[in-house]
Every structure is written in C-alpha cells, then in structure tokens.
C-alpha cells in the first residue's frame, strides 16, 4: 500500500496522485539480491578504504586511532533468512558486526564496516580478518598513530587476544 501513498510519492520526486508507484517489495527484493557475494565484499572493503582516506584528509597527523568492533542485535519478525534465536538477547534476530573508527579527540565516530551475520553467530565471528585488514591499512595511512582496539565481553577469548598481540596493538575489552 505504501507504494501508492500520496505523502511518500512527493518525497521521492513523484506527483502525489498521478505519479508512478514507488518500488514494490519484489523490486526491493530483486535489488537486494542482485549483488554477488564477491560484490558485497568489494563494497565493504570499498567503504573501509573510503573512510580511511577521508580520515587521512581530515586528520593527517593523527596520534591515536580507536577501532571499535561490536555485534549488535537486530530483531527480526517472521521467517527471514539467517534469522536465528539468540539466547543472550532473548529474541530472533540478526547479529551484524559493525566497526567504527575514532581519531584523537574527534567526538565523531566513523562507520567503516558492517557485515550481516546470523542471529546465532558468536560475538567475534568475522572480526579477525576485519581487524587484521583494518590495522594493516591504518598503519599504512597513519604510520605514527597509536592504534587501540576496543571490544566488549563477547570478544574475550584467547584467539582474539593472541591475534591482537600479534598485530602489536593495544586493546581494551569490557568484561562487565
């Protein structure tokens, strides 16, 4: 019904009554599924490169860069693909992995990564390749900056700690 809504149509540049209908669910589904997994990975890496390039312009002499990586519950309703029950959050959900960068005292956080994961994914699933790649790129762009990785309790594992130590970065893990 919303595709014919006379209030939404002008917001998309169409006449309220005589304008063409907005995208239907099948159109959105075709768009959503039009990219291959390789193309999705390329888009994700492109976002990371663009954000780091922007930070390099805005903060060419950065002294400290904080990398925040976390999972976030995205509740689902119905039977969406990859929607799984998550006991910690007590709901059916997705558990996307997101990453943000903060430079020096800049109050703004910059989203550099987002990856959809099933609702039953371990907190740190997919984080190691992301951290390795991001640390490498940040070191190339900001050779003098100190890198700090900030994680929550779900990431507390010997595997993560070993990887962070091999990357030679400082890290903080909240264990509350």
Secondary structure as UniProt FT lines:
FT   HELIX           2..4
FT   HELIX           6..11
FT   TURN            12..13
FT   TURN            16..18
FT   HELIX           25..32
FT   HELIX           37..58
FT   TURN            60..61
FT   STRAND          64..75
FT   TURN            81..82
FT   STRAND          84..86
FT   TURN            87..90
FT   STRAND          91..103
FT   TURN            104..105
FT   STRAND          110..115
FT   TURN            119..120
FT   TURN            123..126
FT   HELIX           127..141
FT   TURN            143..144
FT   STRAND          146..151
FT   HELIX           153..155
FT   HELIX           158..166
FT   TURN            167..168
FT   STRAND          170..173
//
